[in-house]
């Protein structure tokens, strides 16, 4: 039986009252309920503690019974039921069927639920039960899903369309070897961009729960930093940027090395992509309050304060023109955020336009770590940075 079925049964028992009590005494051993409580009492407790809003209406549409949750959801105000629920109750009496009704508030105020849906059903002798639930989270998730599909469709359409046009150009210039080479290079660039986008979409889907995450193990922070710097070495050298780092720390975290390397690589790639040629980028690590903090600092374009809360959104780009030039997908920082969250940590940002940024990846330290590492002196960063600095570019 569904939860709604149990609630309807509960309401029926309350209305029938004495009969339900007698049935309960005849069918249930005394030891199955606390002494002094009747079946009707237990049913009332179920209704009062229900996460759904429960309202019972008589044949005149008056409220006979309701729980506190019904008021929280706005179904009952001043002991009067919402007019939409009352009309649905009349329809249910006429047809004898369950009526579904949207009881969402027409004027959302404060923390009131955005979406309230109810089932209305006749239970006995003209009495009707309204079972209302808060569907706000489901509505928000559906809206997010629609936005995500629309964004993905748009992002995929650009490189796919470019590939089609470039392929056509190659065919038209088949006799011109120089043009063929030029268009072929662009096809390779767009194909690489498309492959990166698909790979990051799969990674983001995995991190958001589409797949089970791998088991977490003891991971050396120094190894993660070295691997991430190796991945970003070619891009940094091409941009004439030297990535400096502090000394190995011996710190460890509980996590998945591949995911952590991916997150840190995204931060490094962003730092390189959004920094002028020849400017410094640094990586530092330290232990703070049971968390290992890995900070990536640059002297890039920085991020305006009003954009800092949005840079972790999927497909959000601070500088769209630079994103096109670097082949960024706008998913890098979203991946970093979810990697941190799946490890029980977070990613923090400090940034100042024209000065630079620092992104700090905070991951819980391994519970069996050597406590002596907390007392070790921390070496100076290879590149001095403002306290709490943050990361540039809102995309990868």
HELIX and SHEET records of a PDB file:
HELIX    1   1 UNK A    3  UNK A   16  1                                  14    
HELIX    2   2 UNK A   18  UNK A   27  1                                  10    
HELIX    3   3 UNK A   30  UNK A   32  5                                   3    
HELIX    4   4 UNK A   39  UNK A   49  1                                  11    
HELIX    5   5 UNK A   68  UNK A   72  1                                   5    
HELIX    6   6 UNK A   83  UNK A   95  1                                  13    
HELIX    7   7 UNK A  136  UNK A  172  1                                  37    
HELIX    8   8 UNK A  177  UNK A  205  1                                  29    
HELIX    9   9 UNK A  206  UNK A  210  3                                   5    
HELIX   10  10 UNK A  221  UNK A  238  1                                  18    
HELIX   11  11 UNK A  257  UNK A  273  1                                  17    
HELIX   12  12 UNK A  305  UNK A  307  5                                   3    
HELIX   13  13 UNK A  320  UNK A  326  1                                   7    
HELIX   14  14 UNK A  332  UNK A  342  1                                  11    
HELIX   15  15 UNK A  371  UNK A  375  5                                   5    
SHEET    1   A 5 UNK A  63  UNK A  66  0                                        
SHEET    2   A 5 UNK A  53  UNK A  57 -1                                        
SHEET    3   A 5 UNK A 127  UNK A 134 -1                                        
SHEET    4   A 5 UNK A 116  UNK A 124 -1                                        
SHEET    5   A 5 UNK A  99  UNK A 102 -1                                        
SHEET    1   B 2 UNK A  76  UNK A  77  0                                        
SHEET    2   B 2 UNK A  80  UNK A  81 -1                                        
SHEET    1   C 2 UNK A 217  UNK A 220  0                                        
SHEET    2   C 2 UNK A 252  UNK A 255 -1                                        
SHEET    1   D 5 UNK A 243  UNK A 245  0                                        
SHEET    2   D 5 UNK A 281  UNK A 288  1                                        
SHEET    3   D 5 UNK A 291  UNK A 298 -1                                        
SHEET    4   D 5 UNK A 356  UNK A 364 -1                                        
SHEET    5   D 5 UNK A 346  UNK A 352 -1                                        
END                                                                             
